Amino acid sequence: MSIGIVYIGLLIAGVVYAIASGFLGWISDLAGDIHLDVTGHLAAGHMHPISGPIVATFVTGFGGGGTIGHYVLHWSLVPELLLAVGSGLCLAFAAFVTLELLFKQTEAGSEFGADSLADRDAEVITAIPPSGTGEIATIVRGQRETTAARASDGQAIAKGQLVVIERVTGSVAHVRAKR
């Protein structure tokens, strides 16, 4: 069997995989884009260099470069292998960068950390009784969010009153009346 047949087979396999994953997106990476980063934390939502779409792009580029080196340029084995590897790496790198940029643009969510609530203005939506718990509403990332609240000084705060969030402990915001 000629190495040229292997190149063509890899090129066809890569193109068929791309078409199939285009129609059945879930098949392109059955494990999803979840992996452990170098610090040992589970990271989701980022493309990994060794994932289905990136490997398939490498295989397609390898097959295409090898086919060109073997059948079009009529190179010997070593130069055509270098062309195949180089074209595979270039295409895989381009795919990785493109997909990473797409994921960065779409990863924003409505999640927020409790520490991001400090020093925000809020409105009391359920009155806060003396030394008790009520409820406040504030805008975070363009969305109205509600949370339990207690008055920092232990005094009552009426419904509709504007407050400032001083800190958050667990799921309870500690607030003071805005003056």
ROTORSE-701031 format. One line per 10 residues: number of its first residue (from 1); their letters; for each residue x, y, z of N, C-alpha, C. Coordinates in Angstrom, 3 decimals. Example, Ala and Ser with C-alpha at 12.3 -4.5 7.8 and 13.67 -1.06 7.14 Angstrom:
BEGIN
1> as> 13.190/-5.690/7.800/12.300/-4.500/7.800/13.200/-3.300/7.800 | 12.850/-2.250/7.080/13.670/-1.060/7.140/12.900/0.030/7.870 .
//
This chain:
BEGIN
1> msigivyigl> 0.854/-1.174/0.000/0.000/0.000/0.000/0.898/1.234/0.000 | 0.553/2.189/-0.812/1.317/3.428/-0.944/0.966/4.391/0.185 | 1.949/5.185/0.592/1.704/6.202/1.614/0.675/7.220/1.125 | 0.590/7.400/-0.184/-0.390/8.327/-0.764/-1.813/7.906/-0.440 | -2.070/6.601/-0.411/-3.397/6.080/-0.071/-3.722/6.397/1.391 | -2.712/6.307/2.261/-2.909/6.636/3.677/-3.284/8.109/3.820 | -2.565/8.975/3.090/-2.876/10.414/3.135/-4.314/10.682/2.685 | -4.696/10.068/1.583/-6.056/10.269/1.067/-7.086/9.736/2.060 | -6.803/8.565/2.651/-7.719/8.002/3.650/-7.897/8.930/4.846 | -6.781/9.508/5.327/-6.872/10.428/6.459/-7.619/11.710/6.073 .
11> liagvvyaia> -7.372/12.203/4.875/-8.088/13.389/4.399/-9.591/13.119/4.339 | -9.962/11.996/3.785/-11.389/11.635/3.687/-11.987/11.434/5.077 | -11.262/10.741/5.965/-11.768/10.517/7.326/-11.996/11.851/8.047 | -11.067/12.785/7.887/-11.222/14.094/8.531/-12.411/14.860/7.991 | -12.595/14.829/6.676/-13.728/15.548/6.063/-15.052/14.888/6.463 | -15.109/13.553/6.440/-16.331/12.855/6.849/-16.652/13.162/8.321 | -15.635/13.167/9.168/-15.837/13.499/10.581/-16.373/14.923/10.729 | -15.807/15.863/9.976/-16.268/17.252/10.049/-17.729/17.374/9.615 | -18.090/16.685/8.547/-19.479/16.738/8.076/-20.411/16.086/9.102 | -20.019/14.926/9.620/-20.857/14.237/10.604/-21.005/15.076/11.868 .
21> sgflgwisdl> -19.921/15.667/12.353/-20.025/16.461/13.574/-20.776/17.757/13.323 | -20.788/18.225/12.092/-21.593/19.403/11.766/-23.078/19.108/11.862 | -23.468/17.920/11.407/-24.870/17.531/11.474/-25.256/17.017/12.861 | -24.350/16.342/13.515/-24.608/15.774/14.841/-23.574/16.334/15.806 | -23.716/17.581/16.165/-22.723/18.293/16.962/-22.266/17.570/18.205 | -23.128/16.831/18.848/-22.771/16.140/20.078/-21.728/15.063/19.857 | -21.617/14.545/18.645/-20.676/13.458/18.386/-19.240/13.968/18.287 | -19.064/15.271/18.097/-17.723/15.799/17.868/-16.826/15.678/19.085 | -17.400/15.628/20.266/-16.565/15.499/21.452/-17.399/14.918/22.573 | -17.509/13.602/22.597/-18.401/12.939/23.531/-18.093/13.266/24.980 .
31> agdihldvtg> -16.847/13.552/25.299/-16.493/13.886/26.681/-16.821/15.333/27.010 | -17.191/16.109/26.040/-17.462/17.522/26.274/-16.165/18.291/26.383 | -16.269/19.536/26.741/-15.093/20.374/26.880/-14.781/20.579/28.343 | -14.736/19.479/29.084/-14.420/19.525/30.499/-13.098/18.791/30.683 | -12.165/19.418/31.362/-10.868/18.815/31.580/-10.243/19.383/32.847 | -9.188/18.746/33.312/-8.444/19.262/34.451/-7.366/20.195/33.943 | -7.297/21.404/34.524/-6.228/22.308/34.121/-4.961/21.977/34.901 | -3.870/22.710/34.649/-2.584/22.371/35.255/-2.589/22.487/36.770 | -3.495/23.255/37.340/-3.562/23.386/38.791/-4.420/22.297/39.419 | -5.025/21.442/38.602/-5.844/20.366/39.117/-7.307/20.737/39.268 .
41> hlaaghmhpi> -7.683/21.939/38.840/-9.081/22.352/38.924/-9.828/21.887/37.682 | -11.074/21.558/37.887/-11.925/21.156/36.781/-12.320/22.404/36.013 | -12.018/22.446/34.721/-12.325/23.612/33.905/-13.315/23.213/32.823 | -14.345/23.993/32.668/-15.353/23.697/31.647/-15.547/24.911/30.764 | -15.929/24.661/29.517/-16.255/25.758/28.632/-15.091/26.284/27.823 | -13.943/25.658/27.909/-12.804/26.058/27.104/-12.416/24.890/26.207 | -11.976/25.218/25.014/-11.523/24.188/24.099/-10.187/23.653/24.613 | -9.995/22.381/24.541/-8.741/21.754/24.937/-7.994/21.374/23.663 | -6.659/21.549/23.633/-5.910/21.243/22.407/-6.052/19.790/21.947 | -6.295/18.884/22.874/-6.462/17.482/22.496/-7.943/17.124/22.654 .
51> sgpivatfvt> -8.770/17.672/21.787/-10.197/17.372/21.796/-10.594/16.893/20.400 | -11.772/16.336/20.301/-12.232/15.770/19.032/-12.103/16.700/17.837 | -12.658/17.914/17.908/-12.577/18.806/16.743/-11.144/19.182/16.362 | -10.280/19.367/17.349/-8.903/19.771/17.056/-8.118/18.610/16.444 | -8.279/17.424/17.008/-7.596/16.247/16.460/-8.099/15.967/15.037 | -9.406/16.095/14.820/-9.955/15.866/13.479/-9.413/16.880/12.489 | -9.230/18.118/12.924/-8.664/19.142/12.045/-7.214/18.799/11.717 | -6.465/18.326/12.713/-5.088/17.902/12.452/-5.060/16.763/11.432 | -5.915/15.762/11.621/-5.946/14.609/10.709/-6.276/15.063/9.290 | -7.237/15.981/9.162/-7.605/16.493/7.833/-6.429/17.232/7.208 .
61> gfggggtigh> -5.786/18.108/7.990/-4.631/18.847/7.468/-3.465/17.936/7.125 | -3.232/16.932/7.965/-2.167/15.963/7.705/-2.430/15.232/6.388 | -3.656/14.745/6.239/-4.013/14.034/4.996/-3.937/14.921/3.777 | -4.417/16.159/3.916/-4.380/17.089/2.784/-2.968/17.470/2.405 | -2.133/17.802/3.404/-0.741/18.162/3.117/0.034/17.006/2.534 | -0.170/15.817/3.090/0.505/14.632/2.559/0.083/14.314/1.137 | -1.203/14.465/0.854/-1.703/14.214/-0.498/-1.082/15.196/-1.493 | -1.003/16.456/-1.121/-0.392/17.466/-2.003/1.093/17.154/-2.200 | 1.803/16.845/-1.101/3.225/16.534/-1.215/3.496/15.296/-2.067 | 2.642/14.291/-1.948/2.867/13.035/-2.664/2.421/13.087/-4.122 .
71> yvlhwslvpe> 1.177/13.558/-4.347/0.613/13.475/-5.701/0.803/14.728/-6.538 | 0.853/15.900/-5.917/0.970/17.146/-6.694/2.435/17.551/-6.840 | 3.171/17.564/-5.730/4.562/18.018/-5.767/5.556/16.884/-6.034 | 5.110/15.624/-5.903/5.945/14.440/-6.149/7.215/14.466/-5.308 | 7.068/14.794/-4.033/8.207/14.825/-3.124/8.501/13.427/-2.602 | 9.701/13.269/-2.042/10.052/11.991/-1.408/9.377/11.917/-0.035 | 9.542/10.806/0.637/8.802/10.531/1.866/9.020/11.575/2.970 | 10.263/11.906/3.274/10.530/12.812/4.401/9.955/14.211/4.161 | 10.196/14.838/3.011/9.597/16.172/2.816/8.068/16.162/2.820 | 7.467/15.119/2.244/5.998/15.094/2.237/5.442/14.843/3.635 .
81> lllavgsglc> 6.155/14.060/4.464/5.738/13.887/5.856/5.852/15.204/6.624 | 6.920/15.948/6.378/7.076/17.261/7.025/5.958/18.216/6.598 | 5.613/18.192/5.313/4.499/19.014/4.832/3.192/18.565/5.484 | 2.984/17.261/5.583/1.752/16.729/6.186/1.654/17.146/7.653 | 2.724/16.961/8.418/2.714/17.331/9.831/2.547/18.843/9.989 | 3.287/19.604/9.187/3.195/21.068/9.261/1.806/21.582/8.945 | 1.193/21.057/7.889/-0.152/21.525/7.536/-1.170/21.081/8.580 | -0.994/19.880/9.123/-1.895/19.422/10.188/-1.792/20.300/11.417 | -0.564/20.608/11.842/-0.368/21.468/13.016/-0.902/22.880/12.781 | -0.649/23.433/11.602/-1.141/24.793/11.309/-2.666/24.855/11.335 .
91> lafaafvtle> -3.309/23.898/10.701/-4.777/23.886/10.695/-5.347/23.639/12.092 | -4.739/22.717/12.851/-5.220/22.437/14.207/-5.041/23.659/15.098 | -3.905/24.344/14.977/-3.678/25.559/15.771/-4.702/26.631/15.410 | -4.949/26.814/14.117/-5.939/27.807/13.686/-7.334/27.457/14.213 | -7.685/26.177/14.179/-8.997/25.748/14.698/-9.072/25.983/16.199 | -7.983/25.653/16.918/-7.966/25.843/18.367/-8.143/27.315/18.723 | -7.390/28.195/18.070/-7.486/29.636/18.358/-8.878/30.155/18.032 | -9.419/29.743/16.900/-10.759/30.189/16.500/-11.813/29.737/17.503 | -11.787/28.470/17.888/-12.781/27.961/18.834/-12.604/28.569/20.218 | -11.367/28.801/20.631/-11.130/29.426/21.938/-11.683/30.856/21.953 .
101> llfkqteags> -11.494/31.581/20.861/-12.062/32.938/20.773/-13.588/32.899/20.804 | -14.181/31.931/20.114/-15.639/31.801/20.142/-16.133/31.493/21.546 | -15.453/30.572/22.253/-15.876/30.222/23.609/-15.701/31.394/24.566 | -14.653/32.183/24.396/-14.463/33.349/25.269/-15.601/34.344/25.087 | -16.084/34.491/23.864/-17.170/35.431/23.597/-18.495/34.942/24.150 | -18.652/33.639/24.280/-19.950/33.102/24.704/-19.951/32.587/26.136 | -18.857/32.712/26.870/-18.808/32.128/28.205/-19.425/33.000/29.285 | -19.709/34.250/28.990/-20.293/35.118/30.009/-21.638/34.550/30.446 | -21.856/34.524/31.726/-23.103/34.003/32.255/-23.676/34.970/33.258 | -24.746/34.578/33.878/-25.385/35.438/34.866/-24.921/35.112/36.271 .
111> efgadsladr> -23.976/34.182/36.412/-23.483/33.841/37.736/-22.670/35.004/38.285 | -22.695/35.144/39.598/-21.900/36.187/40.230/-21.467/35.703/41.593 | -20.370/36.230/42.070/-19.877/35.873/43.389/-20.466/36.795/44.432 | -20.599/36.280/45.637/-21.161/37.082/46.724/-20.327/38.332/46.971 | -19.009/38.239/46.762/-18.157/39.396/46.988/-18.458/40.542/46.021 | -19.089/40.252/44.885/-19.417/41.306/43.927/-20.615/42.140/44.379 | -21.302/41.722/45.443/-22.453/42.483/45.939/-22.042/43.625/46.874 | -20.865/43.540/47.475/-20.436/44.556/48.437/-20.416/45.948/47.796 | -20.878/46.934/48.563/-20.936/48.348/48.157/-21.952/48.641/47.061 | -22.865/47.728/46.817/-23.931/47.981/45.835/-25.155/48.533/46.548 .
121> daevitaipp> -25.884/49.351/45.817/-27.179/49.817/46.309/-28.206/48.724/46.061 | -29.185/48.642/46.952/-30.251/47.659/46.816/-31.528/48.252/47.378 | -32.635/47.593/47.093/-33.938/48.012/47.607/-34.489/46.901/48.488 | -35.026/47.281/49.627/-35.640/46.302/50.519/-36.999/45.933/49.918 | -37.192/44.637/49.630/-38.466/44.202/49.048/-39.321/43.453/50.067 | -38.704/42.983/51.125/-39.420/42.441/52.277/-38.797/43.101/53.499 | -39.629/43.786/54.262/-39.123/44.567/55.400/-38.182/43.740/56.271 | -37.148/44.424/56.761/-36.181/43.782/57.646/-36.552/44.156/59.080 | -37.025/43.193/59.890/-37.406/43.499/61.272/-36.155/43.700/62.144 | -36.331/44.286/63.331/-35.182/44.456/64.229/-34.517/43.106/64.509 .
131> sgtgeiativ> -33.214/43.042/64.307/-32.412/41.818/64.500/-32.968/40.624/63.729 | -33.706/40.889/62.648/-34.292/39.809/61.847/-33.793/39.840/60.413 | -34.424/39.011/59.603/-34.021/38.877/58.204/-35.164/39.271/57.287 | -34.830/40.062/56.278/-35.780/40.445/55.239/-35.197/40.057/53.889 | -35.595/40.786/52.862/-35.102/40.465/51.522/-34.834/41.756/50.770 | -33.754/41.744/49.965/-33.393/42.898/49.148/-33.294/42.475/47.690 | -33.348/43.460/46.814/-33.167/43.226/45.379/-32.147/44.236/44.866 | -31.269/43.773/43.992/-30.270/44.640/43.368/-30.039/44.167/41.940 | -29.377/44.981/41.158/-29.086/44.626/39.770/-27.643/44.143/39.683 | -27.459/42.920/39.167/-26.136/42.337/38.977/-26.058/41.832/37.545 .
141> rgqrettaar> -25.060/42.299/36.809/-24.876/41.908/35.408/-26.153/42.108/34.595 | -26.842/43.187/34.876/-28.035/43.525/34.114/-29.288/42.760/34.497 | -29.218/41.944/35.542/-30.383/41.180/35.969/-30.714/41.503/37.417 | -31.990/41.495/37.713/-32.441/41.729/39.081/-32.219/40.460/39.893 | -31.476/40.585/40.980/-31.187/39.461/41.861/-31.719/39.773/43.250 | -32.233/38.761/43.923/-32.743/38.946/45.281/-31.953/38.068/46.238 | -31.849/38.507/47.475/-31.159/37.733/48.494/-31.674/38.118/49.872 | -31.486/37.236/50.822/-31.856/37.527/52.205/-30.945/38.630/52.727 | -31.471/39.441/53.660/-30.678/40.553/54.183/-30.989/40.803/55.649 | -29.968/41.268/56.357/-30.087/41.683/57.760/-29.487/43.069/57.870 .
151> asdgqaiakg> -30.020/43.866/58.762/-29.469/45.199/59.010/-28.200/45.060/59.837 | -27.124/45.709/59.420/-25.837/45.623/60.124/-25.943/46.129/61.560 | -26.782/47.155/61.776/-26.908/47.727/63.122/-28.058/47.104/63.918 | -28.742/46.115/63.335/-29.822/45.428/64.034/-31.139/46.187/64.059 | -31.212/47.356/63.425/-32.434/48.158/63.404/-33.357/47.694/62.282 | -34.629/48.033/62.386/-35.607/47.693/61.346/-35.392/48.592/60.132 | -35.628/48.023/58.943/-35.578/48.800/57.696/-36.862/48.481/56.935 | -37.579/49.521/56.554/-38.890/49.361/55.918/-38.780/48.906/54.460 | -39.846/48.272/53.999/-39.954/47.873/52.595/-39.879/49.136/51.731 | -39.143/49.040/50.610/-39.013/50.165/49.686/-37.822/51.069/49.989 .
161> qlvviervtg> -37.213/50.906/51.153/-36.059/51.726/51.548/-34.830/51.315/50.738 | -34.012/52.290/50.343/-32.751/51.994/49.675/-31.692/51.697/50.728 | -30.868/50.684/50.454/-29.815/50.279/51.376/-28.517/50.100/50.594 | -27.420/50.002/51.334/-26.113/49.694/50.754/-25.666/48.359/51.346 | -25.242/47.467/50.493/-24.765/46.164/50.955/-23.333/46.349/51.463 | -23.111/46.024/52.728/-21.774/46.168/53.310/-20.931/44.917/53.110 | -21.546/43.760/53.307/-20.839/42.500/53.118/-21.870/41.390/52.958 | -21.400/40.217/52.556/-22.268/39.053/52.427/-21.636/37.915/53.216 | -22.424/37.321/54.087/-21.978/36.168/54.858/-22.878/35.001/54.489 | -22.306/33.999/53.851/-23.115/32.883/53.362/-24.062/33.395/52.296 .
171> svahvrakr> -25.354/33.247/52.548/-26.336/33.734/51.573/-27.097/34.947/52.105 | -26.578/35.577/53.168/-27.254/36.725/53.770/-26.405/37.980/53.589 | -27.030/39.009/53.019/-26.362/40.298/52.855/-26.567/41.130/54.114 | -25.524/41.793/54.558/-25.605/42.701/55.705/-25.632/44.109/55.127 | -26.717/44.847/55.429/-26.957/46.125/54.789/-27.125/47.245/55.819 | -26.980/48.470/55.320/-27.273/49.658/56.136/-28.133/50.570/55.284 | -28.986/51.325/55.954/-29.856/52.251/55.238/-29.011/53.286/54.510 | -29.398/53.592/53.288/-28.678/54.594/52.513/-29.162/55.958/52.948 | -28.252/56.846/53.235/-28.596/58.193/53.712/-28.449/59.206/52.639 .
//
